[in-house]
């Protein structure tokens, strides 16, 4: 099994809450550094940082953690999410755009009747399109 992992810099909990509320992500597992055994060598890390989590985004399991030492950049990484209706595309796109940046507005494309690109407020790139 391949499990994509996104590393955050202390705001993983915030990202999980955002994805849960905005796009219905399902939290499968979450463990904090405070949950690590005392002899694990992780005592120097902030106890409220996420050590490991697994969430389901549009049917795909993704791991998330507070493990980044520098800001994440996702120039070569992102998610593509496909939907059956223009309403779903527009709703998800707009929710991900809140606090983020639209790089390509929703518009018809030769490969899809509605498609756009957005980078959410956590720096994750999303390609949101309609199945067509």
Secondary structure, DSSP 8 states (H G I E B T S, - for coil): ----EEE-SS-HHHHHHHHHHHH--EEEEEEEGGGS-GGGS-TTS-TTSEEEEEEEETTEEEEEES--SS----TT-EEEEEESSHHHHHHHHHHHHTTSEEEEEEE--SS-SSEEEEE-TTS-EEEEEE--
